[in-house]
């Protein structure tokens, strides 16, 4: 099946050079005006993050017209690269209806007013290395998530309440970004800490620790249509478990399952499909080979539907699920940072390119203007390009209430998620 390739519409360009190089973009309606703003997060200048991860060097907020709203910190031209996560999120932690920017900077956890950039509160870290990422969770059983999980690079977690009091700690193999979700419906999140599922008190419920290496990516969704949520984990293999830890299937047709993404990519198939990214040859093994990766798609039972046969080198692709890009009811696979001259693109469930973006760079996506469709921002160190599936003038979109901050927008450099 072949889908018509549609050219994306460029809605605008933002000059982001004042944020400094090697930033990660976060999105949120910082001032409650019914339009998203973008926060460029620059890491510190640590060059080797294999064991000790980044902290934040500088935050720079822009509106969608490119106006610089505020900046906290000073950009460093020698900032490190995204070899680990950047510990920063946009979330309404105190529940006042206004978004805060949360980050770890100068060895302290900062709560920053999203509209003004003013520092509201800071807290000491529970450990000098507790700054690999920030996870927002509901461990306390409140009406909304107000608890925080911090981690070091590969071994420990610290669960904290909103006053930064330690609730519990964990030591094990938590992977890159633990995913939290209320799997049993008791009003409190369980924590999929890599290969271990923990309850809200940090007690081990079950483990798939026989898997090699660590969990690169975790997704939650009703994949097989049985009315219950499953967990799909990408790491040494791609594997699916029910909420009680029973392995339902395992796909071992990949070398290293670096990313997975759940979605309804095919209308002709039951349940959800699982997109994946296999690092076939890593590019850091020495020699002249620059590495090679390839996307793949599985059905709800873990059977391979297709696998990409790349003709070019490139091994650092990131994939995500994009919904509501156009009027199709189906989701698309967004693939970027492909290398080898392959531009970022949206793919359908048959591996057809739906839309290709004519700029190499990183990507973020959201309904930026509250008009019912997602836009995709492709950004470099200098410019952020706002693309849409259709022509419209954002200035003509009627102002609305403050846009909600979905969980997907306060997650990780290592994309995980929850299927709708």
C-alpha positions as CSV (number, residue, x, y, z in Angstrom):
1,X,0.0,0.0,0.0
2,X,1.4,3.4,-1.0
3,X,0.4,6.7,0.6
4,X,0.8,10.0,-1.2
5,X,3.9,11.9,0.0
6,X,2.8,15.4,1.2
7,X,5.1,18.3,1.6
8,X,5.1,19.9,5.1
9,X,4.1,23.5,5.5
10,X,6.6,25.8,7.1
11,X,4.7,28.0,9.6
12,X,7.7,29.9,11.0
13,X,11.3,30.0,12.0
14,X,12.8,30.9,15.4
15,X,16.3,32.2,15.9
16,X,17.5,30.3,18.9
17,X,21.2,31.1,18.8
18,X,21.1,32.9,22.1
19,X,20.4,29.6,23.8
20,X,23.8,28.2,22.9
21,X,24.7,25.0,21.2
22,X,23.6,21.4,21.8
23,X,20.3,22.2,23.5
24,X,17.2,20.0,24.0
25,X,13.8,21.6,23.4
26,X,10.9,21.3,25.8
27,X,7.4,22.5,25.1
28,X,4.7,23.9,27.4
29,X,2.2,26.8,27.7
30,X,4.3,28.8,30.1
31,X,2.2,31.9,30.4
32,X,-1.3,30.4,30.0
33,X,-2.1,32.2,26.8
34,X,-3.3,29.1,24.9
35,X,-0.1,28.8,22.9
36,X,2.9,26.7,23.6
37,X,6.3,28.2,24.3
38,X,9.7,26.5,23.8
39,X,12.4,26.1,26.4
40,X,15.9,25.3,25.1
41,X,17.8,23.4,27.7
42,X,21.6,23.5,27.4
43,X,23.7,20.9,29.3
44,X,26.9,21.6,31.1
45,X,30.3,21.0,29.5
46,X,30.8,17.5,30.8
47,X,32.1,15.7,27.8
48,X,32.1,12.1,29.1
49,X,28.6,11.2,30.5
50,X,28.9,7.4,30.4
51,X,29.0,7.2,34.2
52,X,28.2,10.7,35.5
53,X,25.3,12.4,33.6
54,X,24.7,16.0,32.7
55,X,23.3,18.9,34.8
56,X,21.7,22.0,33.2
57,X,23.9,24.9,32.2
58,X,21.3,27.3,30.8
59,X,17.6,27.6,30.1
60,X,16.3,29.9,27.4
61,X,12.5,30.4,26.8
62,X,11.0,31.7,23.5
63,X,7.5,32.2,22.3
64,X,6.4,30.9,18.9
65,X,7.1,34.2,17.3
66,X,10.7,33.9,18.3
67,X,10.8,36.4,21.1
68,X,13.2,35.6,23.9
69,X,11.1,35.6,27.1
70,X,13.8,34.8,29.7
71,X,17.1,33.2,30.3
72,X,18.5,31.5,33.4
73,X,22.2,30.7,33.4
74,X,24.8,31.5,30.8
75,X,25.2,29.5,27.6
76,X,28.5,27.7,27.3
77,X,30.0,27.3,23.7
78,X,31.6,24.1,24.9
79,X,28.4,22.4,26.2
80,X,28.4,18.6,26.1
81,X,26.5,16.4,23.7
82,X,23.3,14.5,24.3
83,X,25.0,11.3,25.4
84,X,22.8,11.2,28.5
85,X,19.5,12.8,29.4
86,X,19.1,16.5,30.4
87,X,17.5,16.8,33.8
88,X,14.8,19.3,33.0
89,X,11.0,19.1,32.7
90,X,8.0,21.5,32.3
91,X,5.2,20.7,34.7
92,X,2.8,22.3,37.2
93,X,4.3,20.8,40.3
94,X,2.5,22.9,42.9
95,X,-0.9,22.7,41.3
96,X,-1.6,26.4,41.0
97,X,-2.6,26.1,37.3
98,X,0.7,27.6,36.0
99,X,3.6,25.6,34.6
100,X,7.0,25.5,36.3
101,X,10.3,24.5,34.8
102,X,12.1,21.9,36.9
103,X,15.8,21.4,36.5
104,X,19.0,20.4,38.2
105,X,21.6,23.1,38.0
106,X,24.6,23.8,40.1
107,X,24.1,20.7,42.2
108,X,20.6,21.7,43.3
109,X,17.0,21.0,42.1
110,X,15.4,24.2,40.9
111,X,11.7,25.0,40.7
112,X,11.4,28.0,38.2
113,X,8.4,30.2,37.4
114,X,7.6,29.2,33.8
115,X,6.3,32.6,32.8
116,X,9.1,34.8,34.2
117,X,12.1,32.5,34.7
118,X,12.3,33.5,38.4
119,X,13.7,30.8,40.7
120,X,10.9,29.9,43.2
121,X,12.6,27.3,45.3
122,X,15.7,25.1,45.3
123,X,16.5,21.9,47.1
124,X,19.6,19.9,47.8
125,X,20.0,16.7,45.9
126,X,19.7,13.4,47.8
127,X,23.0,12.3,46.3
128,X,25.7,14.1,44.3
129,X,25.0,11.9,41.2
130,X,21.1,12.1,41.4
131,X,20.8,14.1,38.3
132,X,20.4,11.8,35.3
133,X,16.7,12.7,34.7
134,X,13.6,13.9,36.4
135,X,10.4,11.7,36.6
136,X,7.1,13.1,37.8
137,X,5.0,10.5,39.6
138,X,2.0,10.0,41.8
139,X,3.3,7.8,44.6
140,X,1.4,9.5,47.4
141,X,-2.1,8.9,46.1
142,X,-3.0,12.5,45.6
143,X,-5.4,13.9,42.9
144,X,-2.4,14.6,40.6
145,X,1.2,13.7,40.4
146,X,3.4,15.7,42.8
147,X,6.2,13.3,43.6
148,X,9.6,13.2,42.0
149,X,12.0,10.4,41.1
150,X,15.6,11.1,40.5
151,X,18.3,8.7,39.4
152,X,22.0,8.3,38.7
153,X,23.2,7.0,35.4
154,X,22.6,3.3,35.8
155,X,22.1,2.0,39.3
156,X,20.0,4.0,41.8
157,X,16.7,5.8,42.2
158,X,15.5,8.3,44.8
159,X,11.7,8.9,45.3
160,X,10.9,12.2,46.8
161,X,7.7,14.1,47.7
162,X,7.0,17.6,46.6
163,X,8.9,19.0,49.6
164,X,11.9,16.9,48.6
165,X,11.6,14.5,51.5
166,X,12.9,11.0,50.7
167,X,10.1,8.4,50.3
168,X,12.3,5.5,49.4
169,X,15.4,4.5,47.5
170,X,16.1,1.7,45.0
171,X,19.2,0.1,43.8
172,X,19.2,-2.1,40.7
173,X,19.2,-1.7,36.9
174,X,16.7,1.1,36.2
175,X,17.6,1.8,32.6
176,X,17.5,5.2,31.0
177,X,14.1,6.5,32.0
178,X,11.8,4.6,34.4
179,X,8.2,4.9,33.4
180,X,5.4,5.4,36.0
181,X,1.8,4.3,35.5
182,X,-1.1,3.2,37.8
183,X,-1.3,-0.3,36.4
184,X,-3.6,-1.8,39.1
185,X,-6.0,1.2,39.5
186,X,-5.3,1.9,43.1
187,X,-4.7,5.6,42.5
188,X,-0.9,5.4,42.9
189,X,1.7,4.8,40.3
190,X,3.8,1.7,39.9
191,X,7.4,2.3,38.7
192,X,8.8,0.3,35.8
193,X,12.4,0.8,36.9
194,X,14.2,-0.7,33.9
195,X,13.5,-4.4,34.3
196,X,12.0,-4.2,37.8
197,X,8.4,-3.2,38.5
198,X,8.1,-1.4,41.9
199,X,5.0,-0.5,43.8
200,X,4.5,3.1,45.1
201,X,6.6,2.2,48.2
202,X,9.5,1.0,46.1
203,X,8.9,-2.7,46.9
204,X,9.7,-5.1,44.1
205,X,6.6,-6.6,42.5
206,X,8.3,-8.6,39.7
207,X,11.4,-8.6,37.6
208,X,12.5,-9.5,34.1
209,X,16.1,-9.2,35.2
210,X,17.1,-12.2,33.0
211,X,17.3,-9.7,30.1
212,X,20.7,-8.5,29.1
213,X,22.1,-5.0,29.3
214,X,19.5,-2.4,30.4
215,X,16.1,-1.0,29.3
216,X,16.4,1.7,26.7
217,X,12.7,2.5,26.3
218,X,9.4,1.6,28.1
219,X,5.9,2.0,26.7
220,X,2.5,1.2,28.3
221,X,-0.7,0.5,26.4
222,X,-3.5,-2.0,25.6
223,X,-1.5,-3.6,22.8
224,X,-3.6,-6.7,22.3
225,X,-7.0,-5.2,22.8
226,X,-7.9,-7.3,25.9
227,X,-8.8,-4.2,28.0
228,X,-5.7,-4.5,30.2
229,X,-2.5,-2.4,29.9
230,X,0.7,-4.2,28.8
231,X,4.3,-3.1,29.1
232,X,6.6,-3.1,26.1
233,X,10.3,-2.8,26.8
234,X,13.1,-2.2,24.3
235,X,16.7,-3.1,25.3
236,X,18.7,-6.2,24.3
237,X,15.4,-7.5,22.8
238,X,11.8,-6.1,22.5
239,X,9.5,-7.9,24.9
240,X,5.9,-7.5,26.1
241,X,4.6,-8.3,29.6
242,X,1.2,-8.2,31.2
243,X,0.9,-6.1,34.3
244,X,1.6,-9.1,36.5
245,X,5.0,-9.8,34.9
246,X,4.0,-12.7,32.6
247,X,5.9,-12.5,29.4
248,X,3.5,-12.5,26.4
249,X,6.0,-12.5,23.6
250,X,9.6,-11.7,22.8
251,X,11.0,-10.3,19.5
252,X,14.7,-11.2,19.2
253,X,15.2,-10.2,15.6
254,X,17.2,-7.1,16.5
255,X,20.7,-6.5,17.6
256,X,19.9,-3.7,20.1
257,X,16.3,-2.4,20.4
258,X,17.2,1.2,21.2
259,X,13.7,2.7,20.8
260,X,10.2,1.4,20.7
261,X,6.9,3.3,20.0
262,X,3.4,2.1,20.3
263,X,0.6,3.3,18.0
264,X,-2.3,2.5,15.7
265,X,-0.1,2.6,12.6
266,X,-2.2,0.1,10.5
267,X,-6.0,0.0,10.1
268,X,-5.9,-3.6,8.8
269,X,-4.5,-5.1,11.9
270,X,-5.9,-5.9,15.4
271,X,-4.7,-3.9,18.4
272,X,-1.7,-1.7,18.4
273,X,1.6,-2.0,16.5
274,X,5.1,-1.6,17.9
275,X,7.6,0.4,16.0
276,X,11.2,-0.2,16.8
277,X,14.7,1.0,16.1
278,X,17.5,-1.6,15.9
279,X,21.1,-0.5,16.2
280,X,22.5,-3.0,13.9
281,X,26.1,-1.8,14.0
282,X,27.1,0.7,16.6
283,X,29.2,3.6,15.4
284,X,31.6,3.8,18.4
285,X,33.5,0.5,17.9
286,X,36.4,2.1,16.0
287,X,37.5,1.7,12.4
288,X,35.9,3.4,9.4
289,X,32.4,2.1,9.8
290,X,30.1,4.9,11.1
291,X,27.3,2.6,12.2
292,X,24.0,1.5,10.8
293,X,20.5,1.2,12.2
294,X,17.1,0.3,10.9
295,X,13.4,0.7,11.8
296,X,11.1,-2.3,12.2
297,X,7.4,-2.8,12.9
298,X,5.7,-5.6,14.9
299,X,2.1,-6.6,15.2
300,X,0.3,-6.9,18.6
301,X,1.6,-10.5,18.9
302,X,5.2,-9.5,18.4
303,X,5.5,-10.8,14.8
304,X,7.7,-8.8,12.5
305,X,5.8,-7.0,9.7
306,X,8.7,-5.3,8.1
307,X,12.3,-4.2,8.7
308,X,14.1,-1.4,7.1
309,X,17.1,-2.2,4.9
310,X,19.1,1.0,5.1
311,X,21.3,1.9,2.2
312,X,23.2,4.6,4.0
313,X,25.2,4.8,7.3
314,X,23.8,6.3,10.4
315,X,23.0,4.7,13.8
316,X,21.6,7.4,16.1
317,X,18.0,7.5,14.8
318,X,15.3,8.4,17.3
319,X,11.7,7.3,16.7
320,X,8.4,8.5,18.3
321,X,4.7,8.2,17.8
322,X,2.9,11.2,16.3
323,X,-0.9,11.5,16.5
324,X,-3.2,14.1,14.9
325,X,-0.6,15.4,12.4
326,X,-3.3,15.4,9.8
327,X,-6.9,14.3,9.5
328,X,-6.0,10.6,9.4
329,X,-7.2,8.5,12.3
330,X,-3.9,6.6,12.2
331,X,-0.7,7.4,14.0
332,X,2.6,7.9,12.2
333,X,6.2,7.1,13.1
334,X,8.4,10.1,13.4
335,X,12.1,9.3,12.8
336,X,14.9,11.9,13.1
337,X,18.6,12.2,13.7
338,X,19.0,9.6,11.0
339,X,22.4,10.6,9.5
340,X,23.7,9.5,6.2
341,X,21.8,12.3,4.4
342,X,18.4,10.9,5.5
343,X,16.1,13.8,6.5
344,X,13.6,13.5,9.4
345,X,10.3,12.1,8.2
346,X,6.9,10.7,9.2
347,X,6.4,7.1,8.1
348,X,3.1,5.1,8.0
349,X,2.6,1.5,9.0
350,X,3.8,0.3,5.6
351,X,7.1,2.1,5.9
352,X,6.0,4.7,3.3
353,X,7.2,8.3,3.8
354,X,4.2,10.4,4.5
355,X,6.0,13.7,5.0
356,X,9.7,14.5,4.8
357,X,11.2,17.6,6.5
358,X,13.9,19.3,4.6
359,X,16.1,20.1,7.6
360,X,18.4,17.8,9.6
361,X,18.0,18.1,13.3
362,X,16.2,17.1,16.5
363,X,12.4,17.1,16.7
364,X,9.7,17.9,19.2
365,X,5.9,17.9,18.5
366,X,2.7,19.0,20.1
367,X,-0.5,20.9,19.3
368,X,1.3,24.2,19.7
369,X,-1.7,26.5,19.1
370,X,-4.6,24.5,20.6
371,X,-6.3,24.0,17.2
372,X,-6.6,20.3,17.2
373,X,-3.5,19.2,15.1
374,X,0.0,18.6,16.1
375,X,2.9,20.6,14.6
376,X,6.5,19.3,14.5
377,X,9.5,21.5,15.3
378,X,12.8,20.5,13.7
379,X,15.6,22.4,15.4
380,X,19.4,22.9,15.0
381,X,21.8,24.9,17.2
382,X,20.7,28.0,15.4
383,X,17.1,27.7,14.2
384,X,13.8,26.0,15.1
385,X,11.5,25.3,12.1
386,X,7.8,24.9,12.8
387,X,6.1,22.6,10.4
388,X,2.4,21.7,9.9
389,X,0.4,19.4,7.6
390,X,-1.7,22.4,6.5
391,X,-1.4,26.1,5.8
392,X,-2.8,28.4,8.5
393,X,-1.7,31.6,10.2
394,X,-1.1,31.0,13.9
395,X,-1.7,34.6,14.6
396,X,-5.3,34.1,13.5
397,X,-6.0,31.2,15.8
398,X,-8.4,32.4,18.5
399,X,-6.9,32.7,22.0
400,X,-8.0,30.0,24.3
401,X,-7.6,28.7,27.8
402,X,-4.2,27.5,29.0
403,X,-3.1,24.4,27.1
404,X,-2.8,21.2,29.1
405,X,0.6,19.7,29.7
406,X,0.4,16.0,28.6
407,X,2.6,13.5,30.2
408,X,4.5,13.0,27.0
409,X,5.8,16.5,27.2
410,X,7.4,15.9,30.6
411,X,9.3,12.7,29.7
412,X,12.8,11.9,28.4
413,X,15.5,12.2,25.8
414,X,14.9,8.5,25.6
415,X,11.3,8.4,24.4
416,X,8.9,6.2,26.3
417,X,5.2,6.7,26.6
418,X,1.6,5.6,26.9
419,X,-0.6,4.7,23.9
420,X,-4.0,6.3,23.8
